Amino acid sequence: MAHCLSINKTGRAEMFSGRNLTPWHRLGTVVDGLLTAEAAINAASLDWKVEKHAITADFHGRQIPCPRNFALCRSDSGAVLSVMGKAYTPIQNSEAFEFFDSVVGSGQAVYDTAGALHGGKRVWIMARLPKRLFISNGDELEKNILLTNSHDGSSTLQMMHVGTRVVCQNTLNVALREATHTVSIRHRANFKDRLAEAQRALDIADGYFEDLAGLINKLAAQKMSSSEMRQFTEKLIPEPERTVASTARSETKAFARVEKVRDEL
């Protein structure tokens, strides 16, 4: 499945989408409006825990303890998410939401999407900050914060500013590529000690958004003649190359798409 969303034992996709926006895969719980942390974790069916269980090896019928490793299992289904070393400390889904609130300020961020991927091995939480940036022509620039966490050792807990709205594995991949000011926190017992560092990083990102808004407004104020606009769009959207393999029909369609975009600009 392209979306890679986790489906729990009741057959429900572990994901929620706020603002009454239905994701492309049409799965999960769609709600009207934005949710608080407590409501979001329930709507996304993430109210399960990661439990540590001792593991053994079968040696000719005898169970030999493996004291240096343990299995991470879901509390609701018992599914094994990974086998990790002794020093690894799972960061619970509820702790991730609490961490989010503690960094951005309790009640300041309102949760927009959240969910689990690959059977619960990876989770994400996305929220919008209430303070928006307004561009001179009336457009708005939203400030989104994304938190991702893994339960299989594939990544650290990360928080970052992104523009892409995450609703599945593909959109998460896009968001991670475009992320700015990422804070990474290892799965250790003292992970909460990184709160102050995470807060500082996000404060810096606030300055980045302010600078970005200033630059956008400056660009929006620039006037261009028709010929300058034509030159700009030709560099921005060059015409498709004609190749031996291309047909007259495919070339016509490609040029028509370019012209349509240029006309809208």
N, C-alpha and C positions, 0 to 999 in steps of 0.2 A: 504494500500500500504506500503510495507516494507521500501521504501525509505523515506516516509513521506514528500517529497518535496511539497512546496506550488505551486499550479497551479493558475495563475491569471485569470482575467475575459476574457482574449483573448485565454485561453487554453494553455498558455505557462508556462513551468516549471520555477520557479524563482531560477535559478542556472546557473553558468558558470564554465567551466573547461578550463584551459589554457594548453599550450604545446601540443595542438592537441590530448589530451588524452581523449577518450570517457569513461565516467563512466560506471559501470556495468549495471545501470538502463537505459542507453542510452537516458537520458532526459537532458534538459537544452541547453545552447549555448556552443558549443565547438569551441575554437579559437586556432589559430596557434601562439604559443608564449605566453609570459606572459604580463599581462596588468598593466597599472597604475591604481590608485585609481578611477579616474574619469571614465575611460573606463570600469573598473570592475563593478562598481555599475550599469551602464547601461546594460552591458552584462548579469548581473544576474537578471535584472528587479527589482532591489531594490530601484529604484528612486521614491518611494512613502513615504509619511510622516505618522506619528502617530498623530492623532488629539484628543484633549480632548473635550468631549461633556458632558454637564450637563445631569443628569438623573432624572427621576421622578418615583413615585410609583402611581399606579392606586388604588384609594380608593373610591369605589362605584361611579365610573365615574368621580371623581375629580383627577386631576394630582397634586400630592404632591411632591414638590422639595426635593431632597436628597443632601443637600449642602456639606456633608462630603465625598461624593464619586462622581466619574465621570467615564464615559466610554471612553476607548481607542479604536479609530476606524481608519481603514485604509482610507487614503485620496482618493484612487483610486476607491474603491468598497464600502466603508461605512461599511464593515464588522467589527463587534465588536470583538476586541482581548481580552479584559478583562475589569473588573470593579475594579478600584483602589482607594486608599484613597487620601485625599487632598494633602499630602506631596510628593506624587510620581511624579517624573519628567521623562517623556519619553526621552530616548536618541535616537535621530533619526538615521536612517541608514547612512545618509550622515555624521553626527557627529561622528559615530563610525569609518568610514573610515578616517575622518580628525584626530581623536584621534590616530588611528593607525599610520598615517604618522608622526604626531608630536612626537610620542614616538620613532620610529625607525629611523626617519630622512626622510624628504621629498625626494622622488626619490630613496631612498636606498633599500626599500623593493619592490618587484614586485609581484603583486597579482596572485595567482595560482588558487584558487577556492573561491567561495562565493555563498551564497544562503539563502533561507528562508524555514522554516519547519512549519508544522501544520498550514497552512493558514497565515503565517507571524508572529506567536506568538514567534518564535525564529529565529534568523539569525546568520550566521557565516561568518567570513572572514579569509582566510588563505593566507599567503605570505611567500616567500622564501627570505632570505637575500643573497646578492650577494657573501659574503665571505664564501666559502666552506672549509671544513677540509679534507685534503688529507691523506689517510692511506698509509703506506709504500708499499703495493702491488698494488697501483694504484686505489683502491676503494675510493669513495668519501662519505663523511658524510654531508648531507644537514642540514641546520639550518632553521627550519620552525617555524613561529610564528602564533598562532591561536587566534582569537578574537571571542568570542561569546557574544550575547546579547539577552535578552528576552523582549517581549512587553506584557507579561501577569503576571509579578511579580514572575515568577518561579525561576529566578536566577538574580544575579548581572551581570554587564558587567565584563568579565574576559579576561585576556590576558595571554598566556602561551607558552612555548616551547614544541613542540610535534614532533613525528616522523611519525605518520599516516597521510596520505593525506585524508582530509575530503571531501566527496561528497554526504553524506546522513546522516540520523539519526544514523544508525548503526556505521558508521565510526566515527561520532562525539562522540558516547559513548566510543569507543575504545580510541580515542585521549584524552578524558577527564580523563580516568583511568590512562593513561601513562604520563600525563602532569607533567612538572617540573617548579618550580619557577612561580607559578600562582599569578597574581595580580587581586584582586577583587575590583570593584568600585560600590558603591550603586547608585541607581537612585535618586540623589538629585540635587538640582540646582547648587551646587558647584562641580560637578563631575570632571570638568576640572582641579581643583586644585590638583588632584592626579597624574598629568602628571610626575612630578619629581620623585615620588615614583615608578611609573611604569617604568620609564627609568632606575632607579637604579637596580630594580629587574632584568631587562633584561640584564643589564651590568654584573650582577653577573652570570646570565645564560651563558653569553659568556665565562666566566672563567670556568664554568662547562664543556662546549663543548671542550675547549682547554685541560682540564685535561682528559676528556674522550678520545680524540684523542691520547694523550700521553700513556694512559693505553692500548688502542687498538694496537698501534704500538709496545709497549713492549711485549704484548702477541703474536703478529704476528712474532716477532723475535725469539720466543722460538722454539727450534727444538724438535720433538718428534719421538721416534722410532716407528716401526710398532706395537710392543706389547703395548707400552704406548698409542698409538692412539686407539688401540682396547679396552684397559681398560677404556679410557676416554669416548669413544662412548657408551660402555656398561652402564656406569653410567649416561651419558647424555640421552640415549634412551634405557631404559630397555626393555627387551623382554616382550610381552604381557602375562598376566596370563592366564593359562588354567583353565576354569571353567566347571561346569557340563553342563551349557547351551550352551557352545561353540561347534561348529561342526568342523570336520577335515578341511572342506573347508575354514571356516572363520579363523581358526588358521593359515592355510597355507598362506592366503592372508595377515594376520597381520604380520607374520614373514617375508614375502617377502618385505613388505613395510619397515620394520625396516632394513633389509639387504640392501635395495636400498639406504636408507638415509646414512647408515654407509659407504657404498662403495663410495658415493659422497663426504663424509668427508675425 
